[in-house]
Amino acid sequence: METNGSLSYKMETNPKTSVLLFVYEKDMDKVAYDGGYKEEVVFEIPNDVAEQNYTDSELQNTKMLFGRYCFCRGKNGLFKIEKGKLHLASTKKGPHFELQFKIDEVPQVTTEINY
């Protein structure tokens, strides 16, 4: 189980959905144990969706979370993504999506993912 404060998530097998996890990492100081920076976006999509759009609070229908991990003195952890747009479509190669989002609680590097 991943946890931080009041937010946590547990990965469970569900044949009707897929969990997508995207990670941005940057090594800042190889000497320092806590010298790295990492952001992640994790969310769940239905396997049978042909095309779907989510906006702002609807993003929580996918249980979308943003994680920021660094030595940032109170500016890290897991946060619900509730501002943004997600366009999801099914293709022959698998799911395709375009995500734009904003987190107010902490600074972020990742604001857009196209996959």
C-alpha positions in Angstrom: 0.0 0.0 0.0 1.3 3.5 -0.9 0.4 6.1 1.7 1.1 9.6 2.7 -0.9 11.4 5.4 -4.6 10.8 4.7 -4.3 9.6 1.1 -3.3 6.0 0.2 -3.9 3.5 -2.5 -3.7 -0.2 -2.8 -3.1 -2.0 -6.0 -5.7 -4.8 -6.5 -6.4 -7.1 -9.5 -9.6 -6.2 -11.3 -10.1 -7.7 -14.8 -12.5 -4.9 -15.8 -9.9 -2.1 -15.3 -6.3 -1.2 -15.9 -4.1 1.0 -13.7 -1.8 3.4 -15.5 1.3 4.8 -13.7 3.5 7.4 -15.2 6.7 8.5 -13.5 9.0 11.5 -13.9 12.4 11.3 -12.1 15.4 13.5 -11.9 18.6 12.8 -10.0 19.8 16.0 -8.5 22.6 15.1 -6.1 24.2 11.6 -6.4 25.9 12.0 -3.0 22.8 12.9 -1.0 20.5 10.1 0.0 17.5 12.3 -0.5 18.9 14.2 -3.5 16.4 13.0 -6.1 13.1 14.3 -7.3 10.1 12.2 -8.5 6.6 12.8 -9.7 4.0 10.2 -10.5 0.5 10.1 -11.8 -1.6 7.0 -11.2 -5.2 6.3 -12.3 -7.6 3.6 -13.2 -9.4 3.2 -16.5 -12.1 0.8 -17.7 -10.9 -1.7 -20.2 -14.0 -1.6 -22.3 -14.2 2.2 -22.9 -14.2 3.3 -26.5 -13.9 7.0 -25.9 -14.4 9.1 -22.8 -13.7 12.7 -21.6 -13.3 13.7 -17.9 -13.0 17.3 -16.7 -12.0 18.6 -13.3 -13.9 16.7 -10.5 -14.8 14.0 -13.0 -11.1 13.0 -12.9 -11.8 11.3 -9.6 -14.0 8.8 -11.4 -10.6 7.4 -12.4 -9.2 7.6 -8.8 -6.4 9.9 -10.2 -3.6 10.8 -7.9 -0.4 12.9 -8.2 2.6 12.0 -6.1 5.5 14.3 -5.5 8.5 12.9 -3.7 11.5 15.0 -2.8 13.3 16.6 0.2 10.9 19.6 -0.1 9.9 20.3 3.5 6.2 19.7 3.5 5.7 20.1 -0.2 5.5 16.4 -1.1 3.1 13.4 -0.9 0.0 12.2 -2.7 -2.7 14.6 -3.9 -6.0 14.1 -5.7 -6.1 15.5 -9.2 -9.3 17.5 -9.4 -8.4 20.2 -12.0 -7.7 19.2 -15.6 -8.9 17.4 -18.6 -8.5 13.7 -19.7 -9.4 12.4 -23.1 -9.3 8.6 -23.2 -9.7 6.5 -26.4 -9.3 2.9 -27.3 -7.0 2.1 -30.3 -5.7 -1.1 -31.9 -2.4 -0.6 -29.9 -4.2 -0.2 -26.6 -5.4 2.9 -24.7 -4.5 6.3 -25.8 -5.0 9.4 -23.7 -4.2 13.1 -23.4 -4.1 14.5 -19.9 -3.6 18.1 -18.8 -3.8 18.9 -15.1 -2.9 21.3 -12.3 -2.2 20.8 -8.6 -2.6 23.8 -6.4 -1.1 22.3 -3.2 2.5 21.9 -4.5 4.7 22.9 -7.4 4.8 20.4 -10.2 7.0 19.7 -13.3 4.6 17.4 -15.0 1.4 19.2 -16.3 0.7 17.2 -19.4 1.0 13.6 -20.5 0.2 12.2 -24.0 0.3 8.5 -24.4 
